[in-house]
Amino acid sequence: MSLTLIVTGMHRSGTSLVASFIQAIGVNLGERFFPSDALNLKGYFEDLDFLEFQREVLKNSCRSEEIGWHDWGWTTSEFLDYSKFSQYKETAKELIKSRQDYGEIWGWKDPRTTLMLDFWHQLLPEVKYLFVYRYPWDVLNSIVRPNSLVFADRPDYALKAWAFYNRHLLKFYREHSEQSILVNVSTIIEQPERLVKLLKSKLDWQIPDSDWEAKFKQIYDWRMFTNLPWQSSVVKHIYNKYSECFSLLTQLEAAADLPDNFSLELAGLTEVTHTQVTTTSADVLESETEFTNEENSEIAVSVVIPCYNQGEFILEAISSVESCQEAVYEIVIVNDGSTEPLTKKVLQYLKDNGYWVIDQSNQGLARARNKGISKARGRYILPLDSDNQIRPEYLTKSIEILDKFPEIGVVYGDVQLFDRRKDILPVPDFDINKLAMGNYIDACAVLRKQVWLDCGGYDDKIPDKLGYEDWDLWLGAAAKGWKFYHIPEVMFDYRVREDSMVSLCRIPENHEKLVRYISTKHLDIYKSNFANILAQKDAALLRERLRSEDMEFRLQKAQAAWEEAREELEQIQAAWTSAEAQVKQIQTAWESAEAEVKKVQAFGEISHQELHQIQTAWEAAQKELRLTHSEWEKAESQVQKIQTEWQKSQEQTQKIQTEWEKAQVVGKESQAQVQRIQTAWEEAQEQLRQTNAQWQESQSQTTEIHTQWEQAQLEIKKIHEEWEKSQSQLQQTHLAWEQAQEQTRLIHAAWEESQAQTKLIYAEWEKVQLQLQQSQVQLQQMQGEWQQTQAELRNTQAELQEARRIISQAKSGIFVKIKQALLRLK
């Protein structure tokens, strides 16, 4: 027997899950489906031909001027002109004919069919129907959370659309129950075998026994169906304000082939007072109903990350969340109207990779967090700024605490600073008086979604959107009686940036506005704790004043140390100038010594030439024994001149040696002076280190004073005048600190200049030392040459003595010959 099966029901009621199962076990629902997306990764299984056809019919049958979702056939008046359906009968017949050719079992799935059941039944009187319904609170969440439809602004419209669709469904089912199946999707999920049995028994469909179970397990994904428990406060809210939904739900459960056996008693709703509300603020309903999971939710924590032009950081924030290995969280990213190109690219990349990104126009941090939390499915919330990071154990430890202690509403931990600073900041345990004086619990805390609901969300009416939304929320939570739990471990990392929003809150005028607004809003807390707050504030001011005085004293000490360091630097500069002069003297002495050495070398060359001439003359005298007495006297005179010149040369050599010794002494003194300069430089460097340490200490003290100053701003009007005086003192202290910082920078620059000059002195000293070494080598060479010259002179003296002896002998022989010649003449 031929079988045509239509699967339909209200949007977001689980029809896609049922259709995928029906397709898997043998019904051809089409070949060209509406594409899957991030909201339904498994696919919608909606034939595009039937989808586009029914869209056109419903749009043209609604009143276009009315508010609603015309594509779904619903407007606020719920008017639908059914008479227009007949205009599309021929087109519908062509669609049916094109599909009947596919095979024996065929059909389609589209929630819009719910409003056109009578139309299709006239064309296909033998068709079978599978109707799916779901609880209104789960449909509400599924519609509002992911869509930027009209329902996101008016969640009550989603409940009305649910009732509109299910009234059509129930009416048609009652008229054609013999060929229809009506099922609660929760029962199908829990007991799919009951659906299979019903398809076999009521619709006479032959389904293989061994096949369907494995296919259903493959198709079903628990993450696509997160249901609220019946005892949820959201269920109670809908029952209290929209009781007509429960009336219709009771009728559906009574008529269904597969109900879920819902009852008001089991949901604990029998004592709830009914108050019919016809109009509800979108913000109020959204804050009260758009929350998907409580105690029994599979997703424990929703990490909500607002992002406004911080695309360079958000991937690190997401990575820190994903470092938690347990599947207990979801990530909700809210794009608060980012305009920066890089941020837009990063957010698009996240969308393309399946991350849940909610876009909205720029509305500020409070509304961005509220939007993300309202869409979140977790029973607990962790707000995380896009430039910060968390530790992986933050989620699991917080879940354990919140699950164990229902009276605890907020869990927070210590913080590690990073980027510009690296400090670890231990956060105090909860103290309402301390919290009233100033916020010390960061927004990055894990809180129950009920806390957020009780406080009405983050306050978006804070003056000029300057900040402190988290402080306001914590005060509100404390006023509602929620407990706070402090984990004494580093749970998240806070990026320190100059352009942080916190800097706006620290401007005195802005801070005054914020404190006045928050203290007025939570006046009951300040009234009931006035004495404690005043006492702690006064003590804080006193501590601040004492620290300010201590800081001033430390700054004076730092200034005195800086003066001493400056004097030391001046002494170093004077010593360097003196050393430079001495180096110049050494250089002058070395140049003089070099000139003397050149003179000695020149004289040595001259002496060598003269000795060579003497040797030549002696050889000539040896050959010419007949020299006359006058020639001998000339030779003897020449020898005496040579001896005189040699003595002069020896005296000059002695002078050169004396000058070299003096130069060596001066070099040693210069080396000692350079050593003294180096020692003085090291002492100045140590003094600078001490000054830098004192400056760092003063910077730390200034940070502490600034923190205390921020806390002191929270004092009520009676001590405001005292706070202004303290502020003035802090400004003076900060100015003195900036002056000290500038002075320290000057010291550091002077020290670097001194270091450079010392390096130049050391380089010049090394050059002088090298030149002295070269001069010493040259003097040693000169000494060698001098010793050689002396040896040659001694040889020359010996030769001269020998020449004298020969000349003497020659003279004697000549005289004898002359006497003999005279005797012969006589």
Residue pairs with C-beta under 8 A, 6 or more apart in sequence:
1 204
2 104
2 105
3 27
3 104
3 105
3 106
3 107
3 128
3 203
3 205
4 105
4 106
4 107
4 124
4 126
4 127
4 128
5 22
5 27
5 105
5 106
5 107
5 127
5 128
5 129
5 130
5 203
6 107
6 108
6 109
6 113
6 120
6 127
6 128
6 129
6 130
7 15
7 18
7 19
7 22
7 29
7 107
7 108
7 109
7 130
7 132
8 15
8 109
8 110
8 111
8 112
8 113
8 114
8 117
8 129
8 130
8 131
8 132
8 169
9 15
9 111
9 114
9 131
9 132
9 133
9 134
9 165
9 169
10 111
10 114
10 133
10 134
10 139
10 161
10 162
10 165
10 166
10 169
11 72
11 111
11 139
11 143
11 161
11 165
12 134
12 139
12 142
12 143
13 111
13 132
13 133
13 134
13 139
13 185
14 132
14 134
14 185
14 188
14 189
14 225
15 109
15 111
15 132
16 40
16 42
16 43
16 44
16 45
16 46
16 109
17 42
17 185
17 188
17 189
17 219
17 220
17 224
17 225
18 109
18 130
18 132
18 183
18 185
18 188
18 195
19 29
19 44
19 45
19 46
19 109
20 42
20 43
20 45
20 219
21 192
21 195
21 212
21 215
21 216
21 219
22 29
22 107
22 109
22 130
23 29
23 45
24 212
24 215
24 216
24 218
24 219
25 207
25 208
25 211
25 212
25 215
26 105
26 207
27 105
27 106
27 107
28 102
28 103
28 105
28 106
28 107
29 45
29 47
29 106
29 107
29 108
29 109
30 45
30 46
30 47
30 48
30 49
30 50
30 99
30 108
31 47
32 47
32 48
32 49
33 43
33 44
33 45
33 46
33 47
33 48
34 43
34 44
34 46
34 48
34 51
35 43
36 42
36 43
36 44
38 351
38 354
38 356
39 146
40 224
41 221
41 224
41 354
42 219
42 221
42 224
44 109
45 109
46 108
46 109
46 110
47 108
47 109
47 110
49 95
49 98
50 95
50 108
50 110
50 113
51 110
51 112
53 88
53 91
53 92
53 95
54 110
54 112
54 113
54 116
55 71
55 112
56 88
57 84
57 85
57 88
57 116
58 70
58 71
58 72
58 73
58 80
58 112
58 115
58 116
59 70
59 71
59 73
60 84
61 73
61 80
61 81
61 82
61 84
61 85
62 68
62 70
62 73
62 74
62 75
62 79
62 80
62 81
63 75
63 77
63 79
64 70
66 75
66 76
66 77
66 79
67 75
67 76
67 150
68 74
68 75
68 76
68 150
68 157
69 75
69 149
69 150
69 151
69 157
69 161
72 111
72 112
72 161
73 80
73 112
73 115
74 157
74 160
74 161
74 164
74 165
76 157
76 160
78 160
78 164
80 115
82 118
82 119
85 116
85 119
89 119
89 123
92 119
92 120
92 123
93 123
96 123
96 124
99 106
99 108
100 106
107 127
111 165
113 120
114 165
114 168
114 169
115 165
115 168
117 129
117 168
117 169
117 172
118 172
120 127
121 127
121 172
121 176
126 179
127 179
128 179
128 180
128 181
128 203
129 172
129 173
129 176
129 179
129 180
129 181
130 180
130 181
130 183
130 199
131 169
131 173
131 180
131 181
131 182
131 183
132 183
132 185
132 188
133 166
133 169
133 182
133 183
133 184
133 185
133 252
133 256
134 184
134 185
134 186
135 186
135 227
135 228
135 249
135 262
136 159
136 162
136 163
136 238
136 242
136 245
136 249
137 228
137 232
137 234
137 235
137 238
137 289
138 226
138 227
138 228
139 158
139 162
140 155
140 158
140 159
140 162
140 238
140 289
140 290
141 226
141 228
141 234
141 289
141 290
141 291
141 292
141 377
143 149
143 151
143 158
143 161
144 151
144 152
144 155
144 158
144 286
144 289
144 290
144 374
144 375
145 290
145 292
145 375
145 377
146 356
146 375
148 359
150 157
151 157
151 158
151 161
152 286
153 282
154 282
154 285
155 282
155 285
155 286
155 289
155 290
156 242
156 280
156 282
156 285
159 238
159 242
159 245
162 245
163 244
163 245
163 248
166 248
166 252
167 248
169 182
169 252
170 182
170 248
170 251
170 252
170 255
172 180
173 180
173 182
173 255
174 255
177 255
179 203
181 195
181 198
181 199
181 202
181 203
181 257
181 258
182 252
182 255
182 256
182 257
182 258
183 195
183 198
183 256
183 257
183 258
184 252
184 253
184 256
184 258
184 259
184 260
185 225
186 227
186 260
187 194
187 195
187 258
187 259
187 260
188 194
188 195
188 258
189 220
189 225
191 258
192 212
192 213
192 216
192 220
193 213
194 258
195 258
196 207
196 212
198 257
198 258
199 205
199 207
200 206
200 207
202 257
222 298
223 298
226 292
226 293
226 297
226 298
226 299
226 377
228 234
228 235
228 292
228 293
228 294
228 297
229 235
229 294
229 295
229 296
230 262
230 266
230 267
230 268
231 267
231 268
232 294
233 294
233 450
233 453
234 288
234 289
234 291
235 267
235 269
236 268
236 269
236 272
237 288
237 289
238 245
238 246
238 289
239 246
239 264
239 267
239 269
239 272
239 274
240 272
240 273
240 274
240 275
241 275
241 276
241 277
241 280
242 277
243 274
243 276
246 264
246 269
249 262
250 262
252 259
253 259
253 260
253 261
253 262
264 270
286 374
287 370
287 374
287 452
287 453
287 456
287 457
288 453
290 374
290 375
291 373
291 374
291 376
291 449
291 453
292 299
292 376
292 377
292 378
293 299
293 300
293 377
293 378
293 379
293 449
294 379
294 449
294 450
295 379
295 403
297 377
297 378
297 379
299 328
299 329
299 330
299 377
299 378
299 379
300 328
300 329
300 378
300 379
300 380
300 395
300 399
301 328
301 329
301 330
301 378
301 380
301 381
301 382
301 395
301 398
301 399
301 446
302 329
302 330
302 331
302 332
302 372
302 373
302 376
302 377
302 378
302 380
302 381
302 382
302 449
303 321
303 329
303 330
303 331
303 332
303 382
303 384
303 390
303 395
304 332
304 334
304 369
304 372
304 373
304 376
304 381
304 382
304 383
304 384
305 314
305 317
305 318
305 331
305 332
305 333
305 334
305 372
305 384
305 385
305 386
306 334
306 336
306 365
306 368
306 369
306 372
306 383
306 385
306 386
307 314
307 333
307 334
307 335
307 336
307 338
307 343
307 347
307 386
308 335
308 336
308 337
308 338
308 343
308 362
308 365
308 368
308 386
309 338
309 339
309 340
309 343
310 343
310 386
310 387
311 338
311 340
311 342
311 343
311 344
311 345
311 346
311 347
312 342
312 343
312 346
313 386
313 387
313 495
314 333
314 343
314 346
314 347
314 350
314 386
314 387
315 346
316 389
317 384
317 385
317 386
317 387
317 388
317 389
318 331
318 333
318 350
318 355
319 389
320 389
320 390
320 391
320 392
320 493
321 329
321 331
321 384
321 390
321 395
322 331
323 392
324 392
324 393
324 394
324 395
324 396
325 392
326 395
326 396
328 395
328 396
328 399
329 378
329 382
329 395
330 356
330 376
330 377
330 378
331 355
331 356
332 356
332 358
332 372
332 373
332 375
332 376
333 347
333 350
333 355
333 356
333 357
333 358
333 372
334 357
334 358
334 360
334 368
334 369
334 371
334 372
335 343
335 347
335 357
335 358
335 359
335 360
336 360
336 362
336 363
336 364
336 365
336 367
336 368
337 360
337 361
337 362
337 363
338 344
338 347
347 357
350 357
351 357
358 371
358 372
358 375
360 367
360 368
360 371
363 460
364 460
364 465
365 458
365 465
365 467
365 469
365 501
366 457
366 458
366 459
366 460
366 462
366 465
366 469
367 458
367 460
369 383
369 443
369 457
369 458
369 469
370 457
370 458
370 460
373 381
373 383
373 449
373 452
373 457
374 457
376 449
378 449
379 448
379 449
380 398
380 399
380 402
380 446
380 447
380 448
380 449
381 446
381 447
381 448
381 449
381 452
382 390
382 394
382 395
382 398
382 444
382 445
382 446
382 447
383 443
383 444
383 445
383 470
384 390
384 444
384 492
385 443
385 444
387 495
387 497
388 444
388 492
388 493
388 494
388 495
389 492
389 493
389 495
390 444
390 491
390 492
390 493
391 490
391 491
391 492
391 493
393 491
394 413
394 446
394 491
394 492
395 446
397 411
397 487
397 491
398 411
398 446
398 487
399 446
401 408
401 411
401 485
401 487
402 408
402 411
402 446
402 448
405 483
405 485
407 482
407 483
408 482
408 483
408 484
408 485
409 447
409 448
409 450
409 451
409 477
409 480
409 482
409 483
409 484
410 441
410 445
410 446
410 447
410 448
410 451
410 474
410 477
410 482
410 483
410 484
410 485
411 445
411 446
411 447
411 484
411 485
411 487
412 427
412 441
412 442
412 444
412 445
412 446
412 484
412 485
412 486
412 487
412 491
413 427
413 486
413 487
413 488
413 489
413 490
413 491
413 492
414 424
414 425
414 426
414 427
414 487
414 488
414 489
414 490
414 491
415 424
415 425
415 427
415 442
415 444
415 490
415 491
415 492
415 493
415 494
416 422
416 423
416 424
416 425
416 490
416 492
416 493
416 494
417 423
417 424
417 425
417 493
417 494
417 495
417 496
418 493
418 494
418 495
418 496
419 495
419 496
419 497
420 496
420 497
420 498
421 496
424 490
425 494
426 488
427 440
427 441
427 442
427 486
428 434
428 440
428 486
429 486
430 441
430 483
430 484
430 485
430 486
432 478
432 525
432 529
433 529
433 532
433 533
433 536
434 440
434 536
435 441
435 471
435 474
435 475
435 478
436 475
436 522
436 525
436 526
436 529
436 533
436 714
437 533
437 536
437 537
437 540
437 711
437 714
437 715
438 471
438 710
438 711
438 713
438 714
439 468
439 470
439 471
439 474
441 470
441 471
441 474
441 484
442 470
442 492
442 494
443 469
443 470
444 491
444 492
444 494
445 470
447 477
448 482
451 473
451 477
451 480
451 482
452 458
452 473
454 476
454 477
454 480
454 482
455 473
455 476
455 477
455 480
456 476
458 469
458 470
458 472
458 473
459 469
459 472
459 473
459 521
460 469
462 468
462 469
462 472
462 514
462 517
462 518
463 513
463 514
463 517
464 510
464 513
466 501
466 504
466 505
466 510
466 513
466 514
467 501
467 502
467 504
467 505
467 514
468 505
468 514
468 518
471 518
472 518
472 521
472 522
474 484
475 518
475 521
475 522
475 525
476 522
477 484
478 484
478 525
479 522
479 524
479 525
504 510
505 511
505 514
506 710
508 713
508 727
511 710
511 713
512 713
515 713
515 714
519 526
519 714
519 716
526 533
526 716
530 716
533 716
534 715
534 716
534 718
534 719
537 712
537 714
537 715
537 719
538 719
540 708
540 711
540 712
541 712
541 715
541 719
541 722
541 723
541 726
543 708
544 705
544 708
544 709
544 712
544 726
544 730
545 726
545 729
547 701
547 704
547 705
547 708
548 705
548 726
548 729
548 730
548 733
550 701
551 698
551 701
551 702
551 705
551 733
551 737
552 733
552 736
554 694
554 697
554 698
554 701
555 698
555 733
555 736
555 737
555 740
557 694
558 691
558 694
558 695
558 698
558 740
558 744
559 740
559 743
561 687
561 690
561 691
561 694
562 691
562 740
562 743
562 744
562 747
564 687
565 684
565 687
565 688
565 691
565 747
566 747
566 750
568 680
568 683
568 684
568 687
569 684
569 747
569 750
569 751
569 754
571 680
572 677
572 680
572 681
572 684
572 754
572 758
573 754
573 757
575 673
575 676
575 677
575 680
576 677
576 754
576 757
576 758
576 761
578 673
579 670
579 673
579 674
579 677
579 761
580 761
580 764
582 666
582 669
582 670
582 673
583 670
583 761
583 764
583 765
583 768
585 666
586 663
586 666
586 667
586 670
586 768
586 772
587 768
587 771
589 659
589 662
589 663
589 666
590 663
590 768
590 771
590 772
590 775
592 659
593 656
593 659
593 660
593 663
593 775
594 775
594 778
596 652
596 655
596 656
596 659
597 656
597 775
597 778
597 779
597 782
599 652
600 649
600 652
600 653
600 656
600 782
600 786
601 782
601 785
603 649
603 652
604 649
604 785
604 786
604 789
607 645
607 646
607 649
607 789
608 789
608 792
610 642
610 645
611 642
611 792
611 793
611 796
614 638
614 639
614 642
614 796
614 800
615 796
615 799
617 635
617 638
618 799
618 800
618 803
621 627
621 632
621 635
621 803
621 807
622 803
622 806
625 810
627 635
627 807
629 811
632 807
632 811
639 800
642 796
646 793
649 789
653 782
653 786
656 779
656 782
657 779
660 775
660 776
660 779
663 772
663 775
664 772
664 776
667 768
667 769
667 772
670 765
670 768
671 765
671 769
674 761
674 762
674 765
677 758
677 761
678 758
678 762
681 754
681 755
681 758
684 751
684 754
685 751
688 747
688 748
688 751
691 744
691 747
692 744
692 748
695 740
695 741
695 744
698 737
698 740
699 737
699 741
702 733
702 734
702 737
705 730
705 733
706 730
706 734
709 726
709 727
709 730
712 723
712 726
713 723
713 727
715 722
715 723
